[in-house]
Amino acid sequence: MRLNWLKTSVAAATLVAAALAGTAHSDAQDKFKIYLSLSYSGNAWQSEAANIVKALAATPPYDQQVELIENISGTDPQAQISAYESMIEAGADAVISFPISSTALNRTIKRGCDEGVLFFMYDATVTESCAYNVSYLSSGFGENTAQALVNELGGQGKIFLSRGVPGNSVDQRHTDGAMSVFSKYPGIEVVAEYYSYWDDRTTQQETAKALTAHPDVDGIWAQAGEYGAIQALLDAGHALVPMTGENSAGFRLALADPDMQAKGLKGVSAGSPPAQSGYAFKLAMEILTKARELAPQNIEYPLPWVPAADVKVCAGDSYEDGCNVFPPEKVPSSFVSEVLNPVLLPEVNVESALNGTPVAGATIQPLPADVVKASNQPGINCDPCDAPPDMYKLTKVEATVQP
C-alpha cells in the first residue's frame, strides 16, 4: 500500500531536528566522508543530480558535518568498481551513487558494506541486498508511457524506441515495461531502436538517422533526451508526431505550446527525477547522524506525470502554487524539471540545480517519517527474487485501445 508522502510524525521530525542540531563536526577529520559517485555523466540530468547533492552538502548543518568528494568513473563498470574500491580504502562513511550496472558492482559493494560503508544508489539500481536503492523504476515509466503512446496512435503505427545507456538498469526496466505493452498490439511496429544516452544532442543525431531510413514514422517512445527528437523532426521538415518524453523543460513547454500542438505534438511528460539523488543523500545522512533507523531496502520515488493540460510555468525560483516548469529565459531546454521536490528537498531551488549552490538562509529539513517500499524487480533491484504478478500494471493511464 502506498504511504502518504506528506505524512511526517511529530516525534520523528523532533528526533531528526535534534540529531541535525546536535551532531556538529568542527574539524575536517571529524566530518562524515561521503563520496558522490557518478558513472555516466555529461548530460543535464546527471549534472543536476550531482548539483543538488553538492548544494545540500553546503547547507547548514551539513556544511559542518560532511566532507563531500565527487568521482566520475564513466560507462565502464570496471572503472566504477575501481572507484568504489578506492573509496572503501579511503574510509568512506557513505557512497551516494548512480551505478552503471545492476550486477557488476555487487561484489565490491558487499565488501564495502561489510566494512561499514553505507551504499545509497539513486535512480539506477543494484541487486546487492546490502545496498539501498532509491529509485522510481518500480513506479512504471515504461509501461505507462507506452500505453499513452498506443492510445494516441489508436493502436496502429510505426514507432522509434529512443533508449538510454546500454546495460543500465534504468534503461532495461523502462524498455521491458514499454515492450510489455507494445507486444500486445500487432498494429504497433518498432522500426528503429537506438541508444541516445539520455542526451538531447545524441537523441537528435540518432533520431535523424532513423528518420532517413523511416520517414513514415508515426510515433516516438523516448526516454530522457526527448527534446532532441523534436528538434530532429523539425530539422527534417517532418510533422511532429505523438511521443513520450521525460521531464526536460523544452519538452514540457513544447507539449503546452499551441504551435507545437498544431504541428502534431502530443504526449505526456513523465520520467526520472534528478531529485532522487538529494533524497538518497538526506536518507544516508539521517542514518549516519542516528536520526533514522532504516535497514537496506528498495525505496520507491513517485513517477511524475504531467500531461499538456497540467503544464504550469513557474514565476519564481522554486515549485510553488502547482507550477512544474521554468521558463526558457531561466533555464535551458535540457533542464530536467523534476529536480526540485517541495516536500523532500525544500532546501534547494533552481540555482542549486544549475550551479550546486546552497540557498542563502536555508537549513536542512527533516524528511517525512515514512518511506515507500519498492516492489521486487528481478535483475534490477534484487536477485534472487520473485516478480510481483502485476509488475507491469498501469498506474497513470488506462488502455483506450484494446489489442
Contacts in CASP RR format, 6 or more apart in sequence:
PFRMAT RR
TARGET T0000
AUTHOR 0000-0000-0000
METHOD contacts of the structure
MODEL  1
MRLNWLKTSVAAATLVAAALAGTAHSDAQDKFKIYLSLSYSGNAWQSEAA
NIVKALAATPPYDQQVELIENISGTDPQAQISAYESMIEAGADAVISFPI
SSTALNRTIKRGCDEGVLFFMYDATVTESCAYNVSYLSSGFGENTAQALV
NELGGQGKIFLSRGVPGNSVDQRHTDGAMSVFSKYPGIEVVAEYYSYWDD
RTTQQETAKALTAHPDVDGIWAQAGEYGAIQALLDAGHALVPMTGENSAG
FRLALADPDMQAKGLKGVSAGSPPAQSGYAFKLAMEILTKARELAPQNIE
YPLPWVPAADVKVCAGDSYEDGCNVFPPEKVPSSFVSEVLNPVLLPEVNV
ESALNGTPVAGATIQPLPADVVKASNQPGINCDPCDAPPDMYKLTKVEAT
VQP
2 372 0 8 1.000
3 370 0 8 1.000
3 371 0 8 1.000
3 372 0 8 1.000
4 370 0 8 1.000
5 302 0 8 1.000
5 343 0 8 1.000
5 344 0 8 1.000
5 368 0 8 1.000
5 372 0 8 1.000
6 343 0 8 1.000
6 368 0 8 1.000
7 368 0 8 1.000
7 369 0 8 1.000
7 370 0 8 1.000
8 366 0 8 1.000
8 367 0 8 1.000
8 368 0 8 1.000
8 369 0 8 1.000
9 369 0 8 1.000
12 292 0 8 1.000
12 366 0 8 1.000
12 369 0 8 1.000
13 366 0 8 1.000
13 369 0 8 1.000
15 291 0 8 1.000
15 292 0 8 1.000
16 286 0 8 1.000
16 291 0 8 1.000
16 292 0 8 1.000
16 366 0 8 1.000
16 367 0 8 1.000
17 366 0 8 1.000
18 291 0 8 1.000
19 286 0 8 1.000
19 289 0 8 1.000
19 290 0 8 1.000
19 291 0 8 1.000
20 61 0 8 1.000
20 289 0 8 1.000
20 291 0 8 1.000
20 364 0 8 1.000
20 366 0 8 1.000
21 61 0 8 1.000
22 61 0 8 1.000
23 61 0 8 1.000
23 65 0 8 1.000
23 289 0 8 1.000
23 290 0 8 1.000
24 61 0 8 1.000
24 64 0 8 1.000
24 65 0 8 1.000
25 31 0 8 1.000
25 32 0 8 1.000
25 64 0 8 1.000
25 65 0 8 1.000
26 64 0 8 1.000
28 67 0 8 1.000
31 64 0 8 1.000
31 65 0 8 1.000
31 66 0 8 1.000
31 67 0 8 1.000
32 65 0 8 1.000
32 66 0 8 1.000
32 67 0 8 1.000
32 93 0 8 1.000
32 94 0 8 1.000
32 285 0 8 1.000
32 288 0 8 1.000
33 67 0 8 1.000
33 69 0 8 1.000
33 90 0 8 1.000
33 91 0 8 1.000
33 92 0 8 1.000
33 93 0 8 1.000
34 57 0 8 1.000
34 66 0 8 1.000
34 67 0 8 1.000
34 68 0 8 1.000
34 69 0 8 1.000
34 92 0 8 1.000
34 93 0 8 1.000
34 94 0 8 1.000
34 95 0 8 1.000
34 96 0 8 1.000
34 281 0 8 1.000
34 284 0 8 1.000
35 68 0 8 1.000
35 69 0 8 1.000
35 70 0 8 1.000
35 71 0 8 1.000
35 87 0 8 1.000
35 92 0 8 1.000
35 94 0 8 1.000
35 95 0 8 1.000
35 96 0 8 1.000
35 97 0 8 1.000
36 50 0 8 1.000
36 53 0 8 1.000
36 54 0 8 1.000
36 68 0 8 1.000
36 69 0 8 1.000
36 70 0 8 1.000
36 71 0 8 1.000
36 96 0 8 1.000
36 97 0 8 1.000
37 71 0 8 1.000
37 73 0 8 1.000
37 80 0 8 1.000
37 83 0 8 1.000
37 84 0 8 1.000
37 87 0 8 1.000
37 95 0 8 1.000
37 96 0 8 1.000
37 97 0 8 1.000
37 98 0 8 1.000
38 46 0 8 1.000
38 50 0 8 1.000
38 70 0 8 1.000
38 71 0 8 1.000
38 72 0 8 1.000
38 73 0 8 1.000
38 74 0 8 1.000
38 97 0 8 1.000
38 98 0 8 1.000
39 72 0 8 1.000
39 73 0 8 1.000
39 74 0 8 1.000
39 75 0 8 1.000
39 80 0 8 1.000
39 97 0 8 1.000
39 98 0 8 1.000
39 99 0 8 1.000
39 100 0 8 1.000
39 124 0 8 1.000
40 46 0 8 1.000
40 74 0 8 1.000
40 75 0 8 1.000
40 98 0 8 1.000
40 100 0 8 1.000
40 165 0 8 1.000
40 168 0 8 1.000
40 197 0 8 1.000
40 198 0 8 1.000
41 47 0 8 1.000
41 50 0 8 1.000
41 72 0 8 1.000
41 74 0 8 1.000
42 199 0 8 1.000
43 197 0 8 1.000
43 198 0 8 1.000
43 199 0 8 1.000
43 200 0 8 1.000
43 224 0 8 1.000
43 225 0 8 1.000
43 334 0 8 1.000
44 200 0 8 1.000
44 248 0 8 1.000
44 332 0 8 1.000
44 334 0 8 1.000
44 335 0 8 1.000
44 336 0 8 1.000
45 198 0 8 1.000
45 224 0 8 1.000
45 272 0 8 1.000
45 274 0 8 1.000
45 336 0 8 1.000
46 98 0 8 1.000
46 274 0 8 1.000
48 274 0 8 1.000
48 335 0 8 1.000
48 336 0 8 1.000
48 339 0 8 1.000
48 353 0 8 1.000
48 354 0 8 1.000
49 98 0 8 1.000
49 122 0 8 1.000
49 123 0 8 1.000
49 274 0 8 1.000
49 276 0 8 1.000
49 277 0 8 1.000
49 278 0 8 1.000
49 339 0 8 1.000
50 70 0 8 1.000
50 277 0 8 1.000
51 352 0 8 1.000
51 353 0 8 1.000
51 354 0 8 1.000
51 355 0 8 1.000
51 356 0 8 1.000
52 274 0 8 1.000
52 275 0 8 1.000
52 277 0 8 1.000
52 278 0 8 1.000
52 281 0 8 1.000
52 339 0 8 1.000
52 345 0 8 1.000
52 348 0 8 1.000
52 352 0 8 1.000
52 353 0 8 1.000
52 356 0 8 1.000
53 68 0 8 1.000
53 96 0 8 1.000
53 277 0 8 1.000
53 278 0 8 1.000
53 281 0 8 1.000
54 68 0 8 1.000
54 70 0 8 1.000
54 356 0 8 1.000
55 347 0 8 1.000
55 348 0 8 1.000
55 352 0 8 1.000
55 353 0 8 1.000
55 356 0 8 1.000
55 357 0 8 1.000
55 358 0 8 1.000
55 359 0 8 1.000
56 62 0 8 1.000
56 278 0 8 1.000
56 281 0 8 1.000
56 282 0 8 1.000
56 345 0 8 1.000
56 347 0 8 1.000
56 348 0 8 1.000
56 358 0 8 1.000
56 364 0 8 1.000
57 63 0 8 1.000
57 66 0 8 1.000
57 68 0 8 1.000
57 281 0 8 1.000
58 356 0 8 1.000
58 357 0 8 1.000
58 358 0 8 1.000
59 347 0 8 1.000
59 348 0 8 1.000
59 358 0 8 1.000
59 359 0 8 1.000
59 362 0 8 1.000
59 363 0 8 1.000
59 364 0 8 1.000
60 361 0 8 1.000
60 362 0 8 1.000
60 363 0 8 1.000
60 364 0 8 1.000
61 363 0 8 1.000
61 364 0 8 1.000
62 285 0 8 1.000
62 364 0 8 1.000
63 358 0 8 1.000
65 285 0 8 1.000
65 289 0 8 1.000
66 285 0 8 1.000
71 83 0 8 1.000
71 87 0 8 1.000
73 79 0 8 1.000
73 80 0 8 1.000
73 82 0 8 1.000
73 83 0 8 1.000
73 100 0 8 1.000
74 80 0 8 1.000
74 100 0 8 1.000
75 100 0 8 1.000
75 165 0 8 1.000
76 100 0 8 1.000
77 100 0 8 1.000
77 101 0 8 1.000
77 104 0 8 1.000
77 105 0 8 1.000
78 104 0 8 1.000
80 97 0 8 1.000
80 99 0 8 1.000
80 100 0 8 1.000
80 101 0 8 1.000
80 105 0 8 1.000
81 104 0 8 1.000
81 105 0 8 1.000
81 108 0 8 1.000
84 95 0 8 1.000
84 97 0 8 1.000
84 105 0 8 1.000
84 108 0 8 1.000
84 109 0 8 1.000
84 112 0 8 1.000
85 108 0 8 1.000
87 95 0 8 1.000
87 117 0 8 1.000
88 108 0 8 1.000
88 111 0 8 1.000
88 112 0 8 1.000
88 115 0 8 1.000
88 117 0 8 1.000
91 117 0 8 1.000
92 117 0 8 1.000
93 117 0 8 1.000
93 118 0 8 1.000
93 288 0 8 1.000
94 117 0 8 1.000
94 118 0 8 1.000
94 119 0 8 1.000
94 120 0 8 1.000
94 284 0 8 1.000
94 288 0 8 1.000
95 117 0 8 1.000
95 118 0 8 1.000
95 119 0 8 1.000
95 120 0 8 1.000
96 120 0 8 1.000
96 122 0 8 1.000
96 277 0 8 1.000
96 278 0 8 1.000
96 280 0 8 1.000
96 281 0 8 1.000
96 284 0 8 1.000
97 119 0 8 1.000
97 120 0 8 1.000
97 121 0 8 1.000
97 122 0 8 1.000
98 121 0 8 1.000
98 122 0 8 1.000
98 123 0 8 1.000
98 124 0 8 1.000
98 277 0 8 1.000
99 105 0 8 1.000
99 121 0 8 1.000
99 124 0 8 1.000
99 125 0 8 1.000
99 126 0 8 1.000
99 169 0 8 1.000
100 124 0 8 1.000
100 165 0 8 1.000
100 167 0 8 1.000
100 168 0 8 1.000
101 126 0 8 1.000
101 167 0 8 1.000
101 168 0 8 1.000
101 169 0 8 1.000
102 124 0 8 1.000
102 125 0 8 1.000
102 126 0 8 1.000
102 127 0 8 1.000
102 168 0 8 1.000
102 169 0 8 1.000
102 172 0 8 1.000
102 379 0 8 1.000
102 380 0 8 1.000
102 381 0 8 1.000
103 126 0 8 1.000
103 127 0 8 1.000
103 379 0 8 1.000
103 383 0 8 1.000
105 126 0 8 1.000
105 128 0 8 1.000
106 126 0 8 1.000
106 127 0 8 1.000
106 128 0 8 1.000
109 119 0 8 1.000
109 126 0 8 1.000
109 128 0 8 1.000
109 130 0 8 1.000
109 131 0 8 1.000
110 128 0 8 1.000
110 130 0 8 1.000
112 119 0 8 1.000
113 119 0 8 1.000
113 128 0 8 1.000
113 130 0 8 1.000
113 131 0 8 1.000
113 296 0 8 1.000
114 130 0 8 1.000
118 132 0 8 1.000
118 284 0 8 1.000
118 287 0 8 1.000
118 288 0 8 1.000
119 126 0 8 1.000
119 128 0 8 1.000
119 130 0 8 1.000
119 131 0 8 1.000
119 132 0 8 1.000
120 131 0 8 1.000
120 132 0 8 1.000
120 134 0 8 1.000
120 280 0 8 1.000
120 281 0 8 1.000
120 283 0 8 1.000
120 284 0 8 1.000
121 131 0 8 1.000
121 132 0 8 1.000
121 133 0 8 1.000
121 134 0 8 1.000
121 135 0 8 1.000
121 280 0 8 1.000
122 134 0 8 1.000
122 135 0 8 1.000
122 276 0 8 1.000
122 277 0 8 1.000
122 278 0 8 1.000
122 279 0 8 1.000
122 280 0 8 1.000
123 134 0 8 1.000
123 135 0 8 1.000
123 136 0 8 1.000
123 137 0 8 1.000
123 170 0 8 1.000
123 272 0 8 1.000
123 274 0 8 1.000
123 276 0 8 1.000
123 277 0 8 1.000
124 135 0 8 1.000
124 168 0 8 1.000
124 169 0 8 1.000
124 170 0 8 1.000
125 133 0 8 1.000
125 135 0 8 1.000
125 137 0 8 1.000
125 169 0 8 1.000
125 170 0 8 1.000
125 298 0 8 1.000
125 377 0 8 1.000
125 380 0 8 1.000
125 381 0 8 1.000
126 133 0 8 1.000
126 169 0 8 1.000
126 381 0 8 1.000
127 379 0 8 1.000
127 380 0 8 1.000
127 381 0 8 1.000
127 382 0 8 1.000
127 383 0 8 1.000
129 296 0 8 1.000
129 382 0 8 1.000
130 296 0 8 1.000
131 296 0 8 1.000
132 280 0 8 1.000
132 283 0 8 1.000
132 284 0 8 1.000
132 294 0 8 1.000
132 296 0 8 1.000
132 297 0 8 1.000
132 298 0 8 1.000
132 299 0 8 1.000
133 297 0 8 1.000
133 298 0 8 1.000
133 299 0 8 1.000
133 374 0 8 1.000
133 381 0 8 1.000
134 276 0 8 1.000
134 279 0 8 1.000
134 280 0 8 1.000
134 283 0 8 1.000
134 299 0 8 1.000
134 301 0 8 1.000
135 170 0 8 1.000
135 276 0 8 1.000
135 298 0 8 1.000
135 299 0 8 1.000
135 300 0 8 1.000
135 301 0 8 1.000
135 374 0 8 1.000
135 381 0 8 1.000
136 271 0 8 1.000
136 272 0 8 1.000
136 273 0 8 1.000
136 276 0 8 1.000
136 300 0 8 1.000
136 301 0 8 1.000
136 302 0 8 1.000
136 303 0 8 1.000
137 169 0 8 1.000
137 170 0 8 1.000
137 173 0 8 1.000
137 174 0 8 1.000
137 374 0 8 1.000
137 377 0 8 1.000
137 380 0 8 1.000
137 381 0 8 1.000
138 298 0 8 1.000
138 300 0 8 1.000
138 374 0 8 1.000
138 375 0 8 1.000
138 377 0 8 1.000
138 381 0 8 1.000
139 300 0 8 1.000
139 301 0 8 1.000
139 302 0 8 1.000
139 303 0 8 1.000
139 374 0 8 1.000
139 395 0 8 1.000
140 177 0 8 1.000
140 303 0 8 1.000
140 392 0 8 1.000
140 395 0 8 1.000
140 396 0 8 1.000
141 174 0 8 1.000
141 270 0 8 1.000
141 271 0 8 1.000
141 272 0 8 1.000
141 303 0 8 1.000
142 173 0 8 1.000
142 174 0 8 1.000
142 175 0 8 1.000
142 176 0 8 1.000
142 177 0 8 1.000
142 178 0 8 1.000
142 181 0 8 1.000
143 177 0 8 1.000
143 178 0 8 1.000
143 180 0 8 1.000
143 181 0 8 1.000
143 392 0 8 1.000
143 393 0 8 1.000
143 394 0 8 1.000
144 270 0 8 1.000
144 303 0 8 1.000
144 305 0 8 1.000
144 394 0 8 1.000
144 395 0 8 1.000
144 396 0 8 1.000
144 397 0 8 1.000
145 178 0 8 1.000
145 221 0 8 1.000
145 244 0 8 1.000
145 245 0 8 1.000
145 268 0 8 1.000
145 270 0 8 1.000
145 271 0 8 1.000
146 177 0 8 1.000
146 178 0 8 1.000
146 179 0 8 1.000
146 180 0 8 1.000
146 181 0 8 1.000
146 182 0 8 1.000
146 221 0 8 1.000
146 244 0 8 1.000
147 181 0 8 1.000
147 394 0 8 1.000
147 397 0 8 1.000
147 398 0 8 1.000
147 399 0 8 1.000
148 244 0 8 1.000
148 267 0 8 1.000
148 268 0 8 1.000
148 396 0 8 1.000
148 397 0 8 1.000
149 159 0 8 1.000
149 219 0 8 1.000
149 221 0 8 1.000
149 242 0 8 1.000
149 243 0 8 1.000
149 244 0 8 1.000
149 267 0 8 1.000
150 181 0 8 1.000
150 182 0 8 1.000
150 185 0 8 1.000
150 188 0 8 1.000
150 399 0 8 1.000
150 401 0 8 1.000
151 397 0 8 1.000
151 399 0 8 1.000
151 400 0 8 1.000
151 401 0 8 1.000
152 242 0 8 1.000
152 266 0 8 1.000
152 267 0 8 1.000
153 159 0 8 1.000
153 188 0 8 1.000
153 218 0 8 1.000
153 219 0 8 1.000
153 242 0 8 1.000
154 400 0 8 1.000
154 401 0 8 1.000
155 185 0 8 1.000
155 187 0 8 1.000
155 188 0 8 1.000
155 401 0 8 1.000
156 185 0 8 1.000
156 187 0 8 1.000
156 188 0 8 1.000
156 218 0 8 1.000
157 187 0 8 1.000
157 188 0 8 1.000
157 189 0 8 1.000
157 218 0 8 1.000
157 219 0 8 1.000
158 189 0 8 1.000
158 191 0 8 1.000
158 214 0 8 1.000
158 216 0 8 1.000
158 217 0 8 1.000
158 218 0 8 1.000
158 219 0 8 1.000
159 182 0 8 1.000
159 188 0 8 1.000
159 189 0 8 1.000
159 190 0 8 1.000
159 191 0 8 1.000
159 217 0 8 1.000
159 218 0 8 1.000
159 219 0 8 1.000
159 220 0 8 1.000
159 221 0 8 1.000
160 190 0 8 1.000
160 191 0 8 1.000
160 192 0 8 1.000
160 193 0 8 1.000
160 194 0 8 1.000
160 207 0 8 1.000
160 210 0 8 1.000
160 214 0 8 1.000
160 217 0 8 1.000
160 219 0 8 1.000
160 220 0 8 1.000
160 221 0 8 1.000
160 222 0 8 1.000
160 229 0 8 1.000
161 175 0 8 1.000
161 178 0 8 1.000
161 190 0 8 1.000
161 192 0 8 1.000
161 193 0 8 1.000
161 194 0 8 1.000
161 221 0 8 1.000
162 194 0 8 1.000
162 196 0 8 1.000
162 203 0 8 1.000
162 206 0 8 1.000
162 207 0 8 1.000
162 220 0 8 1.000
162 221 0 8 1.000
162 222 0 8 1.000
162 223 0 8 1.000
162 225 0 8 1.000
162 226 0 8 1.000
162 229 0 8 1.000
163 171 0 8 1.000
163 174 0 8 1.000
163 175 0 8 1.000
163 193 0 8 1.000
163 194 0 8 1.000
163 195 0 8 1.000
163 196 0 8 1.000
163 223 0 8 1.000
164 170 0 8 1.000
164 171 0 8 1.000
164 174 0 8 1.000
164 195 0 8 1.000
164 196 0 8 1.000
164 197 0 8 1.000
164 198 0 8 1.000
164 223 0 8 1.000
164 224 0 8 1.000
165 171 0 8 1.000
165 195 0 8 1.000
165 197 0 8 1.000
165 198 0 8 1.000
166 195 0 8 1.000
169 379 0 8 1.000
169 380 0 8 1.000
169 381 0 8 1.000
170 272 0 8 1.000
171 195 0 8 1.000
171 223 0 8 1.000
172 380 0 8 1.000
173 377 0 8 1.000
173 380 0 8 1.000
174 223 0 8 1.000
176 392 0 8 1.000
177 392 0 8 1.000
178 221 0 8 1.000
180 392 0 8 1.000
181 392 0 8 1.000
182 188 0 8 1.000
182 190 0 8 1.000
182 221 0 8 1.000
184 403 0 8 1.000
185 401 0 8 1.000
185 403 0 8 1.000
186 403 0 8 1.000
191 210 0 8 1.000
191 213 0 8 1.000
191 214 0 8 1.000
191 217 0 8 1.000
192 210 0 8 1.000
192 213 0 8 1.000
192 214 0 8 1.000
192 217 0 8 1.000
194 206 0 8 1.000
194 207 0 8 1.000
194 209 0 8 1.000
194 210 0 8 1.000
195 206 0 8 1.000
196 202 0 8 1.000
196 203 0 8 1.000
196 206 0 8 1.000
196 207 0 8 1.000
196 222 0 8 1.000
196 223 0 8 1.000
196 225 0 8 1.000
198 223 0 8 1.000
198 224 0 8 1.000
198 225 0 8 1.000
199 224 0 8 1.000
199 225 0 8 1.000
200 225 0 8 1.000
200 227 0 8 1.000
200 228 0 8 1.000
200 231 0 8 1.000
200 248 0 8 1.000
200 333 0 8 1.000
200 334 0 8 1.000
201 228 0 8 1.000
202 225 0 8 1.000
203 222 0 8 1.000
203 225 0 8 1.000
203 226 0 8 1.000
203 227 0 8 1.000
203 228 0 8 1.000
203 229 0 8 1.000
203 232 0 8 1.000
204 228 0 8 1.000
204 229 0 8 1.000
204 231 0 8 1.000
204 232 0 8 1.000
204 235 0 8 1.000
205 232 0 8 1.000
207 220 0 8 1.000
207 228 0 8 1.000
207 229 0 8 1.000
207 232 0 8 1.000
207 233 0 8 1.000
208 232 0 8 1.000
208 235 0 8 1.000
208 236 0 8 1.000
210 217 0 8 1.000
211 217 0 8 1.000
211 232 0 8 1.000
211 233 0 8 1.000
211 236 0 8 1.000
211 238 0 8 1.000
215 236 0 8 1.000
215 238 0 8 1.000
217 238 0 8 1.000
217 241 0 8 1.000
218 241 0 8 1.000
218 242 0 8 1.000
219 241 0 8 1.000
219 242 0 8 1.000
219 243 0 8 1.000
220 226 0 8 1.000
220 229 0 8 1.000
220 241 0 8 1.000
220 242 0 8 1.000
220 243 0 8 1.000
220 244 0 8 1.000
221 243 0 8 1.000
221 244 0 8 1.000
222 229 0 8 1.000
222 243 0 8 1.000
222 244 0 8 1.000
222 245 0 8 1.000
222 246 0 8 1.000
223 245 0 8 1.000
223 246 0 8 1.000
223 271 0 8 1.000
224 245 0 8 1.000
224 246 0 8 1.000
224 247 0 8 1.000
224 248 0 8 1.000
224 271 0 8 1.000
224 272 0 8 1.000
224 336 0 8 1.000
225 245 0 8 1.000
225 246 0 8 1.000
225 248 0 8 1.000
225 251 0 8 1.000
225 334 0 8 1.000
226 243 0 8 1.000
226 244 0 8 1.000
226 245 0 8 1.000
226 246 0 8 1.000
226 248 0 8 1.000
226 251 0 8 1.000
227 248 0 8 1.000
227 250 0 8 1.000
227 251 0 8 1.000
227 254 0 8 1.000
227 333 0 8 1.000
227 334 0 8 1.000
229 243 0 8 1.000
230 240 0 8 1.000
230 243 0 8 1.000
230 251 0 8 1.000
230 254 0 8 1.000
230 260 0 8 1.000
230 265 0 8 1.000
233 239 0 8 1.000
233 240 0 8 1.000
233 241 0 8 1.000
234 240 0 8 1.000
239 263 0 8 1.000
239 264 0 8 1.000
240 260 0 8 1.000
240 263 0 8 1.000
240 264 0 8 1.000
240 265 0 8 1.000
241 264 0 8 1.000
241 265 0 8 1.000
242 264 0 8 1.000
242 265 0 8 1.000
242 266 0 8 1.000
242 267 0 8 1.000
243 265 0 8 1.000
243 266 0 8 1.000
243 267 0 8 1.000
244 267 0 8 1.000
244 268 0 8 1.000
244 270 0 8 1.000
245 251 0 8 1.000
245 267 0 8 1.000
245 268 0 8 1.000
245 269 0 8 1.000
245 270 0 8 1.000
245 271 0 8 1.000
246 269 0 8 1.000
246 270 0 8 1.000
246 271 0 8 1.000
246 272 0 8 1.000
246 336 0 8 1.000
247 269 0 8 1.000
247 270 0 8 1.000
247 271 0 8 1.000
247 272 0 8 1.000
247 273 0 8 1.000
247 304 0 8 1.000
247 306 0 8 1.000
247 336 0 8 1.000
247 337 0 8 1.000
247 338 0 8 1.000
248 333 0 8 1.000
248 334 0 8 1.000
248 335 0 8 1.000
248 336 0 8 1.000
248 337 0 8 1.000
249 325 0 8 1.000
249 326 0 8 1.000
249 328 0 8 1.000
249 331 0 8 1.000
249 332 0 8 1.000
249 333 0 8 1.000
249 334 0 8 1.000
249 335 0 8 1.000
249 336 0 8 1.000
249 337 0 8 1.000
250 328 0 8 1.000
250 333 0 8 1.000
250 334 0 8 1.000
250 335 0 8 1.000
251 269 0 8 1.000
251 333 0 8 1.000
252 269 0 8 1.000
252 306 0 8 1.000
252 311 0 8 1.000
252 324 0 8 1.000
252 325 0 8 1.000
252 337 0 8 1.000
253 311 0 8 1.000
253 313 0 8 1.000
253 325 0 8 1.000
253 327 0 8 1.000
253 328 0 8 1.000
253 333 0 8 1.000
254 260 0 8 1.000
254 265 0 8 1.000
255 261 0 8 1.000
255 265 0 8 1.000
255 266 0 8 1.000
255 267 0 8 1.000
255 268 0 8 1.000
255 269 0 8 1.000
255 306 0 8 1.000
255 307 0 8 1.000
255 308 0 8 1.000
255 311 0 8 1.000
256 308 0 8 1.000
256 309 0 8 1.000
256 311 0 8 1.000
257 265 0 8 1.000
261 308 0 8 1.000
266 308 0 8 1.000
267 307 0 8 1.000
267 308 0 8 1.000
268 305 0 8 1.000
268 306 0 8 1.000
268 307 0 8 1.000
268 308 0 8 1.000
268 397 0 8 1.000
269 304 0 8 1.000
269 305 0 8 1.000
269 306 0 8 1.000
269 307 0 8 1.000
269 311 0 8 1.000
269 337 0 8 1.000
270 303 0 8 1.000
270 304 0 8 1.000
270 305 0 8 1.000
270 306 0 8 1.000
270 396 0 8 1.000
271 303 0 8 1.000
271 304 0 8 1.000
271 338 0 8 1.000
272 336 0 8 1.000
272 338 0 8 1.000
273 301 0 8 1.000
273 304 0 8 1.000
273 336 0 8 1.000
273 338 0 8 1.000
273 339 0 8 1.000
273 341 0 8 1.000
274 336 0 8 1.000
274 338 0 8 1.000
274 339 0 8 1.000
274 353 0 8 1.000
275 301 0 8 1.000
275 338 0 8 1.000
275 339 0 8 1.000
275 340 0 8 1.000
275 341 0 8 1.000
275 344 0 8 1.000
275 345 0 8 1.000
276 301 0 8 1.000
278 344 0 8 1.000
278 345 0 8 1.000
279 301 0 8 1.000
279 341 0 8 1.000
279 344 0 8 1.000
279 345 0 8 1.000
279 367 0 8 1.000
282 344 0 8 1.000
282 345 0 8 1.000
282 364 0 8 1.000
282 367 0 8 1.000
283 292 0 8 1.000
283 294 0 8 1.000
283 299 0 8 1.000
283 367 0 8 1.000
283 371 0 8 1.000
285 291 0 8 1.000
285 364 0 8 1.000
286 292 0 8 1.000
286 294 0 8 1.000
286 366 0 8 1.000
286 367 0 8 1.000
287 293 0 8 1.000
287 294 0 8 1.000
291 366 0 8 1.000
292 367 0 8 1.000
294 371 0 8 1.000
297 371 0 8 1.000
297 373 0 8 1.000
298 373 0 8 1.000
298 374 0 8 1.000
298 375 0 8 1.000
298 376 0 8 1.000
298 377 0 8 1.000
298 381 0 8 1.000
298 382 0 8 1.000
299 371 0 8 1.000
299 372 0 8 1.000
299 373 0 8 1.000
299 374 0 8 1.000
300 372 0 8 1.000
300 373 0 8 1.000
300 374 0 8 1.000
300 375 0 8 1.000
301 372 0 8 1.000
302 372 0 8 1.000
303 395 0 8 1.000
303 396 0 8 1.000
304 338 0 8 1.000
305 396 0 8 1.000
306 324 0 8 1.000
310 324 0 8 1.000
311 324 0 8 1.000
311 325 0 8 1.000
312 321 0 8 1.000
312 322 0 8 1.000
312 323 0 8 1.000
312 324 0 8 1.000
312 325 0 8 1.000
313 323 0 8 1.000
313 325 0 8 1.000
313 326 0 8 1.000
313 327 0 8 1.000
314 320 0 8 1.000
314 323 0 8 1.000
314 324 0 8 1.000
314 325 0 8 1.000
314 326 0 8 1.000
314 327 0 8 1.000
315 323 0 8 1.000
317 349 0 8 1.000
317 350 0 8 1.000
317 351 0 8 1.000
318 340 0 8 1.000
318 342 0 8 1.000
318 349 0 8 1.000
318 350 0 8 1.000
319 340 0 8 1.000
319 341 0 8 1.000
319 342 0 8 1.000
320 342 0 8 1.000
324 337 0 8 1.000
325 337 0 8 1.000
326 335 0 8 1.000
326 337 0 8 1.000
326 350 0 8 1.000
330 350 0 8 1.000
331 350 0 8 1.000
331 354 0 8 1.000
335 353 0 8 1.000
335 354 0 8 1.000
339 353 0 8 1.000
340 348 0 8 1.000
340 349 0 8 1.000
340 350 0 8 1.000
340 353 0 8 1.000
343 368 0 8 1.000
344 367 0 8 1.000
344 368 0 8 1.000
346 362 0 8 1.000
346 365 0 8 1.000
347 358 0 8 1.000
347 359 0 8 1.000
347 362 0 8 1.000
347 363 0 8 1.000
347 364 0 8 1.000
347 365 0 8 1.000
348 358 0 8 1.000
348 359 0 8 1.000
348 362 0 8 1.000
349 359 0 8 1.000
351 357 0 8 1.000
351 359 0 8 1.000
352 358 0 8 1.000
352 359 0 8 1.000
374 381 0 8 1.000
375 388 0 8 1.000
375 391 0 8 1.000
376 382 0 8 1.000
376 385 0 8 1.000
376 386 0 8 1.000
376 387 0 8 1.000
376 388 0 8 1.000
377 387 0 8 1.000
377 391 0 8 1.000
378 384 0 8 1.000
378 385 0 8 1.000
378 386 0 8 1.000
378 387 0 8 1.000
379 385 0 8 1.000
END
